[in-house]
Amino acid sequence: MSVNRWRSLRSIATLDAVEGSTSRLHVLQDEVDERVQQMERSHGAWPCRAGCDTCCRRLGALPSVSDVEFAELWRGFSALPLAVRHQVRRRIATLAADAAGHYVCPLLDEESGRCHVYAVRPTACRTYGFYSGRDGDYWCDRVTEHIGDKRDTLVAGNQLAIDRRRDAQFGPSVDLVTRFAAAHDGSNSNE
Protein backbone atom coordinates (compact mmCIF):
# COMPACT_ATOMS: atom_id res chain seq x y z
CA MET A 1 0.00 0.00 0.00
CA SER A 2 1.37 3.42 -0.91
CA VAL A 3 2.13 5.98 1.79
CA ASN A 4 -0.45 8.38 0.34
CA ARG A 5 -3.13 5.66 0.27
CA TRP A 6 -2.31 4.74 3.88
CA ARG A 7 -2.51 8.41 4.94
CA SER A 8 -5.82 8.77 3.12
CA LEU A 9 -7.29 5.72 4.87
CA ARG A 10 -5.93 6.91 8.20
CA SER A 11 -7.54 10.34 7.64
CA ILE A 12 -10.87 8.70 6.82
CA ALA A 13 -10.65 6.55 9.97
CA THR A 14 -9.79 9.63 12.03
CA LEU A 15 -12.68 11.56 10.49
CA ASP A 16 -15.08 8.69 11.21
CA ALA A 17 -13.88 8.56 14.83
CA VAL A 18 -14.28 12.33 15.23
CA GLU A 19 -17.75 12.31 13.65
CA GLY A 20 -18.80 9.46 15.95
CA SER A 21 -17.42 11.32 18.94
CA THR A 22 -19.17 14.50 17.83
CA SER A 23 -22.47 12.60 17.68
CA ARG A 24 -21.89 11.29 21.22
CA LEU A 25 -21.04 14.83 22.34
CA HIS A 26 -24.32 16.09 20.90
CA VAL A 27 -26.20 13.36 22.78
CA LEU A 28 -24.54 14.45 26.04
CA GLN A 29 -25.30 18.11 25.34
CA ASP A 30 -28.91 17.26 24.44
CA GLU A 31 -29.24 15.53 27.83
CA VAL A 32 -27.89 18.65 29.55
CA ASP A 33 -30.39 20.77 27.59
CA GLU A 34 -33.21 18.43 28.66
CA ARG A 35 -32.23 18.82 32.34
CA VAL A 36 -32.25 22.60 31.87
CA GLN A 37 -35.73 22.45 30.33
CA GLN A 38 -36.98 20.27 33.21
CA MET A 39 -35.70 22.81 35.72
CA GLU A 40 -37.40 25.63 33.85
CA ARG A 41 -40.68 23.69 33.69
CA SER A 42 -40.61 23.01 37.40
CA HIS A 43 -39.34 26.41 38.59
CA GLY A 44 -40.36 28.94 35.94
CA ALA A 45 -38.32 31.00 33.53
CA TRP A 46 -34.68 30.75 34.55
CA PRO A 47 -32.51 33.87 34.91
CA CYS A 48 -29.85 32.38 32.59
CA ARG A 49 -30.75 33.87 29.21
CA ALA A 50 -29.05 35.51 26.26
CA GLY A 51 -27.31 38.63 27.48
CA CYS A 52 -26.97 37.37 31.06
CA ASP A 53 -23.23 37.04 31.42
CA THR A 54 -22.73 36.86 35.18
CA CYS A 55 -21.16 33.41 35.08
CA CYS A 56 -19.00 34.32 32.08
CA ARG A 57 -17.65 37.37 33.89
CA ARG A 58 -16.99 35.54 37.16
CA LEU A 59 -15.54 32.14 36.27
CA GLY A 60 -13.97 30.47 39.29
CA ALA A 61 -11.81 28.47 36.90
CA LEU A 62 -11.30 28.35 33.16
CA PRO A 63 -13.63 25.93 31.40
CA SER A 64 -12.02 22.59 30.64
CA VAL A 65 -12.80 21.02 27.30
CA SER A 66 -12.17 17.65 25.70
CA ASP A 67 -10.58 17.22 22.28
CA VAL A 68 -14.01 16.71 20.70
CA GLU A 69 -15.52 19.76 22.39
CA PHE A 70 -12.57 21.87 21.33
CA ALA A 71 -12.86 20.66 17.73
CA GLU A 72 -16.49 21.89 17.72
CA LEU A 73 -15.57 25.14 19.45
CA TRP A 74 -12.66 25.64 17.04
CA ARG A 75 -14.97 25.36 14.02
CA GLY A 76 -17.15 28.08 15.50
CA PHE A 77 -14.16 30.22 16.43
CA SER A 78 -12.63 29.85 12.96
CA ALA A 79 -15.87 31.11 11.40
CA LEU A 80 -15.69 34.38 13.35
CA PRO A 81 -14.45 37.50 11.59
CA LEU A 82 -10.67 37.86 11.72
CA ALA A 83 -10.88 40.98 13.92
CA VAL A 84 -12.92 39.08 16.54
CA ARG A 85 -10.49 36.15 16.42
CA HIS A 86 -7.61 38.60 16.99
CA GLN A 87 -9.47 40.12 19.94
CA VAL A 88 -10.13 36.70 21.50
CA ARG A 89 -6.50 35.67 21.00
CA ARG A 90 -5.29 38.88 22.72
CA ARG A 91 -7.66 38.30 25.63
CA ILE A 92 -6.41 34.72 25.99
CA ALA A 93 -2.79 35.89 25.93
CA THR A 94 -3.39 38.41 28.72
CA LEU A 95 -5.93 36.44 30.75
CA ALA A 96 -5.50 36.72 34.50
CA ALA A 97 -7.74 36.26 37.50
CA ASP A 98 -9.03 39.31 39.33
CA ALA A 99 -8.44 39.93 43.03
CA ALA A 100 -11.29 37.55 43.90
CA GLY A 101 -9.81 34.78 41.75
CA HIS A 102 -12.38 35.14 38.96
CA TYR A 103 -11.77 35.12 35.23
CA VAL A 104 -13.72 36.75 32.42
CA CYS A 105 -14.25 34.23 29.64
CA PRO A 106 -12.17 35.30 26.64
CA LEU A 107 -14.96 34.15 24.31
CA LEU A 108 -17.45 36.61 25.81
CA ASP A 109 -18.42 39.66 23.76
CA GLU A 110 -18.20 42.06 26.68
CA GLU A 111 -20.36 44.72 25.01
CA SER A 112 -23.37 42.53 24.23
CA GLY A 113 -22.91 40.00 27.05
CA ARG A 114 -23.18 37.18 24.52
CA CYS A 115 -20.82 34.33 23.75
CA HIS A 116 -19.00 34.55 20.43
CA VAL A 117 -19.36 30.77 20.00
CA TYR A 118 -22.63 30.15 21.86
CA ALA A 119 -23.94 27.48 19.47
CA VAL A 120 -20.81 25.36 19.97
CA ARG A 121 -20.00 26.27 23.58
CA PRO A 122 -18.49 23.51 25.72
CA THR A 123 -20.51 21.30 28.05
CA ALA A 124 -19.14 23.15 31.10
CA CYS A 125 -20.67 26.38 29.80
CA ARG A 126 -23.99 24.66 29.13
CA THR A 127 -24.22 23.49 32.74
CA TYR A 128 -23.40 26.80 34.48
CA GLY A 129 -26.45 27.99 36.33
CA PHE A 130 -28.19 24.62 36.27
CA TYR A 131 -25.87 22.03 37.85
CA SER A 132 -24.54 21.25 41.32
CA GLY A 133 -21.51 19.49 42.64
CA ARG A 134 -20.39 18.07 45.93
CA ASP A 135 -19.02 21.45 46.93
CA GLY A 136 -22.29 23.28 46.24
CA ASP A 137 -24.39 24.78 43.51
CA TYR A 138 -22.77 26.15 40.36
CA TRP A 139 -24.78 29.28 39.87
CA CYS A 140 -24.90 32.94 40.73
CA ASP A 141 -26.96 34.97 43.17
CA ARG A 142 -29.60 35.64 40.49
CA VAL A 143 -30.40 31.94 40.31
CA THR A 144 -30.32 31.61 44.11
CA GLU A 145 -32.84 34.48 44.36
CA HIS A 146 -35.00 32.93 41.64
CA ILE A 147 -35.15 29.60 43.45
CA GLY A 148 -35.71 31.25 46.81
CA ASP A 149 -36.97 28.87 49.47
CA LYS A 150 -37.72 26.19 46.85
CA ARG A 151 -34.13 24.89 46.69
CA ASP A 152 -35.20 21.62 48.31
CA THR A 153 -37.67 21.01 45.48
CA LEU A 154 -35.11 21.58 42.73
CA VAL A 155 -33.39 18.59 41.17
CA ALA A 156 -30.30 20.18 39.68
CA GLY A 157 -28.04 18.36 37.27
CA ASN A 158 -25.06 16.45 38.67
CA GLN A 159 -21.92 18.28 37.51
CA LEU A 160 -19.53 15.59 38.69
CA ALA A 161 -21.41 12.92 36.74
CA ILE A 162 -21.39 15.04 33.58
CA ASP A 163 -17.65 15.76 33.93
CA ARG A 164 -16.83 12.09 34.51
CA ARG A 165 -18.96 10.99 31.59
CA ARG A 166 -17.45 13.58 29.28
CA ASP A 167 -13.91 12.59 30.25
CA ALA A 168 -14.68 8.86 29.97
CA GLN A 169 -16.15 9.26 26.49
CA PHE A 170 -13.79 11.86 25.07
CA GLY A 171 -10.59 11.71 27.09
CA PRO A 172 -9.21 14.11 29.66
CA SER A 173 -10.28 17.72 29.51
CA VAL A 174 -7.82 20.59 29.34
CA ASP A 175 -8.45 24.24 30.12
CA LEU A 176 -9.50 26.51 27.31
CA VAL A 177 -6.35 28.65 27.34
CA THR A 178 -4.09 25.62 26.95
CA ARG A 179 -6.22 24.37 24.05
CA PHE A 180 -6.05 27.72 22.27
CA ALA A 181 -2.30 28.00 22.84
CA ALA A 182 -1.82 24.78 20.86
CA ALA A 183 -4.23 25.71 18.05
CA HIS A 184 -3.46 27.69 14.90
CA ASP A 185 -5.90 29.59 12.71
CA GLY A 186 -3.84 32.40 11.23
CA SER A 187 -5.23 34.99 13.68
CA ASN A 188 -2.33 34.64 16.08
CA SER A 189 0.10 37.47 15.41
CA ASN A 190 3.00 35.08 16.07
CA GLU A 191 2.03 32.81 13.17
JOMO-V760833 format. One record per helix or strand of 2 or more residues. SS is the DSSP state (~ for helix, > for strand). FROM is the first residue (numbers start at 1). TO is the last residue. If there is no record, write none. Layout:
ss:SS from:FROM to:TO
ss:SS from:FROM to:TO
This chain:
ss:~ from:3 to:43
ss:~ from:54 to:57
ss:> from:64 to:65
ss:~ from:67 to:78
ss:~ from:82 to:93
ss:> from:108 to:109
ss:> from:114 to:115
ss:~ from:118 to:120
ss:~ from:123 to:127
ss:> from:131 to:133
ss:> from:136 to:137
ss:~ from:141 to:153
ss:> from:157 to:158
ss:~ from:159 to:170
ss:> from:174 to:175
ss:~ from:176 to:182
